[in-house]
Amino acid sequence: MLVGFVSLLSFPVLYFLSDVLRYIFKYLLSYRIDVIEKNIAYCLSDKSQREQKKIRDDFYKNFIDIILESIKGLSMDPQKLIKRYTFLNPELIDEHYRNGQHVITYSQHYNNWEWAPVCLGLQMKHKLTGVIKKLSNQRINEYVNQGRSGNNSSVVATQDTGEFFKTMHKQSDIIAIAFIADQIPYGKARTLEVPFLGNMVPFHHGAAIYAQRANFPIYSIDVHRKQRGQYEISVFCLKGINETLTAAEITARYAAHLEELVLKSPEAWLWSHKRFKQKLTY
């Protein structure tokens, strides 16, 4: 019902609704406000309280926009959507496609990451395969996975990643496998503590181990907001095909690049996650 309602809204009306919901989330519900404020203060301690408050307020605006954009994107014509989500330098990835090389891409919860499964596969030659965590609600999980599949893209569950890598050489497609690697590792996830925003922070390490073993080139997919509902995507090389790096060095490079992105537009990152719970009491 919600998806159907949002899908009918024009983008101007969508952002009017976003402004209303932002007020509700921030002032009436105080949605995760303690988590957001503590994360910002912990990572950006050099900022004044006034600057931290502005980052918090701008975060809410970005966050609600992304929620509504994501819902609307599930029902939009992909050919129309890619006009709002433009891949600036696909030639860097396409060169590996011509050479028959799989690639690994890192992404992050930065600006609108949710449109990537719909839009990027249509703008690159590799088949985009996202590694995702299975949702507990089976019905919602199937709906979201369906929205993230097609248009030259597919998904693989986190627990199936190892088997997927083992069988990639049997695939008829040349694949760009995508990891969102900036959330806090849980359970038995392979982790590594690396410097990040002035702290030692655990990062997912599994993607780097796969990349190091397979000697795949690695790119970061960076999403830059031009204005509401308009994004430009660029890829940044983290590891070249002939470059020898340890898995630890790969993870550290990813964290350093993510730090650059966050410092450039701190409001664009997902501060509402309990990302630093090993250091903070939320």
C-alpha positions in Angstrom: 0.0 0.0 0.0 2.8 2.4 1.0 4.8 1.5 -2.2 1.7 2.1 -4.3 1.0 5.5 -2.7 4.6 6.7 -3.0 4.9 5.5 -6.6 2.1 7.8 -7.6 3.8 10.9 -6.2 5.6 13.4 -8.4 9.1 14.2 -7.2 8.1 17.7 -6.0 5.3 16.2 -3.9 7.6 13.5 -2.7 10.0 16.0 -1.3 7.2 18.0 0.3 6.2 14.8 2.0 9.9 14.3 3.0 10.0 17.7 4.6 6.9 16.9 6.7 8.3 13.5 7.7 11.6 15.0 8.6 9.9 17.2 11.1 8.0 14.2 12.6 11.1 12.0 12.7 13.3 14.7 14.3 11.1 16.6 16.6 8.2 14.3 17.5 9.7 10.8 17.3 13.3 11.9 18.0 14.3 8.9 15.8 17.6 7.5 17.0 18.7 11.0 18.0 21.0 9.8 20.8 22.7 7.4 18.4 23.1 10.1 15.7 24.4 12.7 18.1 26.9 10.4 19.8 28.2 9.0 16.5 28.8 12.5 15.1 30.4 13.8 18.3 32.7 10.7 18.5 33.9 10.9 14.9 33.8 14.7 14.3 35.0 15.9 17.7 36.8 18.8 16.0 33.5 20.3 14.9 31.8 22.8 17.2 28.4 21.9 18.8 26.7 24.2 16.3 28.4 22.4 13.4 27.5 19.0 14.8 23.9 20.1 15.2 23.8 21.2 11.5 25.2 17.9 10.4 22.5 16.1 12.4 19.7 18.2 11.0 21.0 17.9 7.4 21.3 14.1 8.0 17.6 13.8 8.7 16.8 15.6 5.5 19.1 13.3 3.5 17.8 10.2 5.3 14.1 10.7 4.8 14.8 11.7 1.1 16.5 8.3 0.6 13.7 6.3 2.2 11.1 7.8 -0.1 13.4 7.8 -3.2 14.1 4.1 -2.5 10.4 3.2 -2.3 9.6 5.2 -5.5 12.5 3.7 -7.3 11.1 0.2 -6.9 8.2 1.0 -9.2 9.8 3.5 -11.6 10.8 2.8 -15.2 14.6 2.1 -14.9 15.2 4.0 -18.2 13.7 7.1 -16.6 15.5 6.5 -13.3 19.0 6.3 -14.7 18.5 9.9 -15.9 18.6 10.8 -12.2 21.5 8.4 -11.4 24.3 9.0 -13.9 27.4 6.8 -14.0 30.2 9.2 -15.0 33.1 6.9 -15.6 32.0 3.4 -16.5 34.9 3.1 -19.0 37.2 2.2 -16.0 35.1 -0.8 -15.3 34.3 -1.6 -18.9 38.0 -2.0 -19.6 38.1 -5.1 -17.3 35.0 -6.4 -19.1 36.8 -6.4 -22.4 39.6 -8.3 -20.8 37.2 -10.9 -19.3 37.9 -9.8 -15.7 35.5 -10.0 -12.8 35.8 -7.0 -10.4 34.9 -6.3 -6.8 33.1 -3.0 -6.0 32.8 -1.5 -2.5 29.8 0.7 -1.7 28.7 2.5 1.4 25.6 4.0 3.1 26.3 7.3 1.6 23.7 9.4 -0.3 21.3 7.2 -2.2 22.8 3.8 -2.3 19.5 2.1 -2.9 19.1 3.1 -6.6 22.4 1.4 -7.5 20.9 -2.1 -8.2 18.3 -0.6 -10.5 20.5 1.9 -12.3 24.1 0.8 -12.4 23.6 -2.5 -14.1 22.1 -0.6 -17.1 25.1 1.6 -17.3 27.9 -1.0 -17.1 28.8 -4.1 -19.1 29.5 -6.4 -16.1 26.6 -8.1 -14.5 26.2 -6.3 -11.1 25.7 -8.8 -8.2 25.1 -7.4 -4.8 25.9 -9.2 -1.6 23.0 -8.6 0.8 21.9 -9.6 4.2 18.7 -11.7 4.3 15.8 -10.0 5.9 13.9 -11.8 8.7 10.5 -11.1 7.1 10.4 -13.5 4.1 7.7 -11.6 2.2 9.5 -8.3 2.5 12.8 -10.1 1.7 11.4 -11.5 -1.5 9.9 -8.2 -2.6 13.2 -6.3 -2.0 15.3 -8.9 -3.7 12.9 -8.8 -6.7 13.3 -5.0 -6.8 17.1 -5.4 -6.7 17.2 -8.0 -9.5 16.8 -7.6 -13.2 18.2 -4.8 -15.3 21.6 -6.6 -15.6 21.8 -7.0 -11.8 21.2 -9.8 -9.2 21.8 -10.5 -5.5 23.4 -13.1 -3.4 22.9 -13.7 0.3 25.8 -13.0 2.6 25.9 -16.6 3.8 26.3 -17.8 0.2 29.1 -15.5 -0.8 31.9 -18.0 -0.3 30.2 -20.6 -2.5 29.5 -17.9 -5.1 33.2 -17.0 -5.4 34.1 -20.6 -5.8 31.8 -21.0 -8.8 32.4 -17.6 -10.4 34.7 -19.2 -13.0 31.7 -21.3 -14.2 29.5 -18.3 -14.7 28.7 -17.2 -18.3 28.5 -13.6 -17.1 31.5 -11.4 -16.3 30.6 -10.1 -12.8 31.0 -7.0 -10.7 30.3 -8.2 -7.2 29.3 -5.4 -4.8 29.8 -5.2 -1.1 28.4 -2.5 1.2 31.1 -2.7 3.8 30.7 0.2 6.1 28.2 -1.3 8.6 29.3 -2.7 11.9 30.3 -6.4 11.7 28.1 -8.7 13.6 28.3 -12.3 14.7 31.1 -14.3 13.2 31.9 -11.8 10.4 35.6 -11.5 9.6 36.8 -8.1 10.9 39.8 -5.9 11.0 40.4 -2.8 13.1 41.7 0.1 11.0 42.0 3.9 11.5 38.8 5.7 10.7 37.9 9.3 11.6 40.4 9.4 14.4 39.5 6.1 15.9 40.4 2.4 15.5 37.2 0.9 14.1 36.4 -2.7 13.1 35.5 -3.2 9.4 34.2 -6.1 7.4 37.3 -7.9 6.2 35.7 -10.8 4.1 35.5 -8.9 0.8 39.1 -8.0 1.0 40.1 -11.6 1.7 38.1 -12.7 -1.4 39.6 -10.0 -3.5 43.2 -10.7 -2.4 42.8 -14.5 -3.1 41.2 -13.9 -6.5 43.4 -11.0 -7.5 40.4 -9.1 -8.7 40.6 -5.3 -9.2 38.7 -3.4 -6.6 36.7 -0.1 -7.0 34.7 2.1 -4.7 31.3 3.2 -6.0 30.9 6.8 -4.9 27.4 8.4 -5.0 27.4 12.2 -5.1 24.3 14.3 -4.7 23.9 17.1 -7.2 20.5 18.1 -5.9 17.4 16.4 -4.6 16.7 13.4 -6.7 19.8 13.9 -8.9 23.0 11.9 -8.4 26.3 11.4 -10.1 28.2 8.1 -9.6 31.9 7.6 -10.1 34.2 4.7 -9.4 37.5 5.1 -7.6 40.2 2.4 -8.0 41.2 0.9 -4.6 43.4 -1.9 -6.1 44.6 -2.4 -9.6 44.7 -5.7 -11.4 48.5 -6.0 -11.2 48.8 -4.5 -7.7 49.8 -6.8 -4.9 48.1 -5.9 -1.6 47.3 -7.8 1.5 43.7 -8.1 2.6 44.5 -5.8 5.5 45.9 -3.2 3.2 42.8 -3.4 1.0 40.5 -2.9 4.0 42.6 0.0 5.2 42.4 1.7 1.8 38.6 1.3 1.8 38.3 2.8 5.2 40.6 5.7 4.3 38.5 6.4 1.1 35.3 6.2 3.0 36.7 8.7 5.5 37.4 11.2 2.7 33.8 10.8 1.5 32.3 11.4 5.0 34.5 14.4 5.6 33.4 15.9 2.3 29.7 15.6 3.0 29.2 14.3 6.5 25.4 14.7 6.4 25.3 12.1 3.6 26.5 9.2 5.7 24.2 6.9 7.7 24.8 8.2 11.3 21.7 6.4 12.7 23.4 3.0 12.7 25.1 1.9 15.9 28.4 1.9 14.1 30.7 2.4 17.0 29.0 0.5 19.8 32.3 -1.1 20.9 33.4 2.4 22.1 30.1 4.1 23.0 27.2 3.4 25.3 24.0 4.1 23.3 
